[in-house]
Amino acid sequence: MVRRIFPSDKNYILQEVQTSQRDTLLKFLVRFVKRYYLQNNNPLGLIDDTILEIQREKAFSMKAFDGFYYNLSAIYRFKYGEVQLEFLFDGSSHYEKYVKDWSDFFKQHVKTFCLNRFFVRAVLDLAVFHNQDRVAYLAGDRLKYFLSQYYALKVYKYKGITDINSQAS
């Protein structure tokens, strides 16, 4: 069963694409953030315990990123997901088009998000430093808060998406 987050959330092909691309994109997120951190915070390549831990960590709990991915997916559908299918003249299917569009959006925004050190820290906390404890849970909340501040939208599980600026009024 597909849950609609807002009244016009009826692009089921896009929702299916987002669900199918979850693991691939979350692996990209963690690899990119680790690489970004190492390049920008350790340009000389000096090895200490923290750097070793970041380099060694290969497996991480993707479940820890569920809230972040769910919220970013919902925001994308809210802002960019048209319900009306367009004509595609290049021979590709709508599924293939959405895979490309969603993947490009996700990867570009991860690169932009990395400019915020709190985002990088929260991803590293989830993926490397605290896999299964309360700190990881709080890091997941920090990622969701980051998204809500970045887009000025709040995603509620049952209430839907609301504009933060209109709530303050």
N, C-alpha and C positions, 0 to 999 in steps of 0.2 A: 504494500500500500504506500502510495506517495502522499506525503503531507504537504499541503499548500501553506506557505508562510504569509502570503499576502493575497488579496482577492484575485489578481490576474496572474498568479503563479501557476500557469498551465502549460508551460513549455516542457513536456515530459521527455522529449528527446534530449534537451539540455540537461535535465536532472539525471537522466540515465548516463550521459557522458560524464558528468561530474562524479557520479558514483563509481563509474568504471575507471576513471583516471586518478582516483584518490591515492592509491599506493604509489604509483609512479611519480605523481607530483609531490607527495610528502617526502619521498626519498630525494627528489631534486632539492626541495627546501632545505633539508638537513645537510646534504652535501654542499650546497651553495653557501649556506651560513657558516659551516665549518671552514670552507676554503676562504671565504671573505674574512672571517675572524683571524685566521692564520696569516693572511697576506697583509692585513691592516694593523694588527696588534703585535705581530712578530715578524717584521719584514727582514730581520737578519737571520731568521731561522734558528734562533737559540732554542735549545731543548730544556724544558723543565717539567715538573710533574704535571702541570696543567696541560701543557702542549702535548705531552705523551698521552694523556688521557683522551684528549680530543682526537688525536691521530689514531689511537687504538680502537676507539669505540666504533663498531660497525653495526651492531644490532640495537635498535631502539623500539620503544613501544609506540606504534602508530596510533594506538587508541588514545594516547595522551594528546594528540593533535586533532582529535575529532571535533572539539568545540570550535577551534580556529577554522578548520576546513569547512565545517557546516556553515559557520557565519559568513565566511568569505564567499562561499558558493551562493548562499541566499542573497547576499548583497549584489553579487554579479548578476543574478537573475533579476533582481529588483531594478537595477540600474540599466542593464544592457540586454536582458533576455526578452526578445520580442515573442509574442504569442503567435503572431502571423508568420508563417513560413514564407521565405522569399524565393524567387526563382533563381536557380543556380544553373548557369550556362557552361560551367567548366566540366560537367560530367560527374562531379562528386556528389555524394549524398549529404543530406543535412547532418547526419551523424558525424561524418568526416569533417564537415565544415565546423561544427561545434567543438569537436576534439581539438582542431587547430586553434580556433578562437579562444577557447577556455584555457588551453595550455599556454598560449602566448600571453594572455592576460595574467595568468597565475605567475609565470616566470618573470615577466616584466615587473609585476608588483612586488614580488619577493626581492628583486634587486633594489627596488626603491625603498622597501621597508628596511633593508639592511643599513640604510643610512642612519637609522635610529638605533642607538646602542642598546636601548632597553629591549627592543625587539630581538636583536642578536643574542642578548643575554638570556631572554626568556626561552628562545629556541634551544640554546646550548644547555640550559637548565633541564629542559624536557628530554632532550636527546642524549646528552652525555653525562651530566653530573648527578642527576637525581631521577633515576628511571621510575621507581615505584613508590615514592613517598609523598608526603604532604607538600613538600616544596615544589614537586612537579605539578601537583594539582593547582597550586597557587600560580605557577608559571603559566599554566594553561589559561587561567583567569586573566593574567596580565596580557596575554596575546589577544584574548577576546576584547579586553578593555582598549588595547591599542587599536584594533579594528574599528571599534565604535567611535573612538576619538578621531581617527584618520578620515573616516567617511561621514562622520556626524550622523550615524544611523545606529540604532540599537536593535539587535535581533533577539526577540523573545521566542521561546519555544512554542508557546500556545497563543500568545497575543499577536505575534507577527513582527513586522518591521515598523519602527517609528523613527521619526526625525528627532534628534536630540535637541535641536534648536527650537522646535515647536513645543517641546515638553517644558522648556524653561519659561515660556510665555504664560 
